[in-house]
Amino acid sequence: MTISHTTTDEPIHRRGLMLVLSSPSGAGKSSISRRLLESDNNLSLSISATSRKRRPGEVEGKDYHFVTPEDFQIMIHENRFLEYAKVFDHYYGTPAEQVMETLGRGSDILFDIDWQGTQSLKATARDDLVSVFILPPSYRELEIRLKKRNQDTDQEVAKRMSKAADELSHFPEYDYIVINHDLEESVKQIHAILMAERRRRYRLNGLTDFVRNLQAGY
Ligand code: 5GP
């Protein structure tokens, strides 16, 4: 099912929202993100910049903008990030320009970022932010999913597992919690969150004039 968003609300213009998904690595966040993007035509992905090396199968401009550590530092100094953080020895950041333009035209953006990034975005854009924390159904399941990926070295898997407990502790900082027992069910739950958040009064520009006109009999 594709959710479409037509202009039945005219002349009310909705400001876009920033949907943040975070989870420990391996909780299923990437699959959920993919399904959300496929099924909702008003949602696009924020492409982060990173100084880490490209993994096999990753595509420049689609998964990340891969930049050198030196170029990343230049971007920091030019204030081109809404937020950035160092995760697992590498830098990751959200380029500001694309995000602001997208929100302004009423489209929503999905962020696949960690708790550090979420906290930074909260500090700069609280009203635009809707944050969802995805939990794995069990620790065992998390371990299985991480090993299945086969993209990382054993050493890296072990590092991520040891990080999981720490990452899990950040759940209270999020607006919503989804426990990923089943991919389709999780996607459904996040769609429901999106639908409700899109109706927030403060996202609807022109509402006062619209109601005034109703009151005046237009
Ligand atoms: P990975 O190397 O597995 O793609 O990502 C490692 C971690 O970096 C993940 O937890 C991911 O959510 C986080 N990350 C990816 N992009 C960004 C970003 O733009 N900002 C921040 N703060 N974290 C990010």
Residues whose N, C-alpha, C, O or C-beta is under 5 A from the ligand:
A	BS01	5GP	S48 A49 Y84 A85 V87 Y92 G93 T94 D112 I113 D114 Q116 G117
